[in-house]
Amino acid sequence: MTRYTVSCLDSDVQSMNDTLSRAGSLKRFERGGRNGYQAVDEYSVNPDGSRANSGIDRTVGCGTSRECSRYAWQRLSEILSSITPQTR
């Protein structure tokens, strides 16, 4: 298994946010830290792409960078599947 760093997670999160934006979703992800581990949080944006509020909607997952990436990819899939064709 190759090394998966915080930089890798940041790159994945950026890619996921680009995908969410293209799909017209009003959700985005951000990476942060929690007690020495990584975390990915989900937050809402306005239709113009600006952050809707100062908080987060939910924590997607905490753990190693690799684990957080897996949690975020799963959540991305859930968000994209919930977008109906009319809103895409």
N, C-alpha and C positions, 0 to 999 in steps of 0.2 A: 504494500500500500504506500503510495506516495504521500509526502507531507502536505497537509492542508492547513494553510496559515490564515491569520486574520485578513491578510490582503486578498486571499482567495475568496473568503467570505464576502468581503467588501465588493469584489468584482461580481460575484453571483448576485448580491443584493441589487447592484446597479442594473444588471441585466434583467432581473425580475421586475424592477421598477419601470424599465423601458418597455417591457412586455405589457405590464399593467396599463401604462399610459397609452400605448398603441391600441389596446383593447377597449379603451374608454372607461376603465375602472376608476373609481374615486378612492381607491385604497393604494397605499404604498408601504414599503418596509424600510426599517432602519436598524442598523447594528449598534449595539451598546454593550456595556459590561455589567455583570452581576456577580459580586463576591468572588472575583478571580476567574469567572467563566464568561463566555460570550452569551449574548442574547439577541434575538431578532424580534422587533416589535412591529405591529401593524398600526398605521394611523390613517386618518381621512384627509383628503385634499378637496379643495373647491374645484368647480369645473375648469377654472383657469390654471389649475395645477398648484396653486399656492396652498400651504398647509391650512387646514380648516380650524384647528385649535392647537393649544399648546401641549395637550396631553396625547396619550396613545389610546387606541381602541382596545388593544389586547396584546399580550405577549404571545408570540407565535411559538417560541421555544427557547430554552436555555441549555447550555452544556458546552461541549467543545465546538470549535468552529465548524468541523465536519457535521456534527449532529445538528447544529443550528441551520446549516445549509439544507440538510434533508428536511427539517421541519418546515423551512420556508418554501422549498420547492413543492411540498405537499399542499401547503396553504395556498400557494399560487394556483395550483391545479384546482382547488376547491373554489377559489374566487372566479377563475376563468369559466368554470363549468356552470357557475350560477348566473353568469351574464347571458341574458337571452339574445337571440339573433337580432331582435329589433333594436337593442341598445348598443350593438357593436358598430 
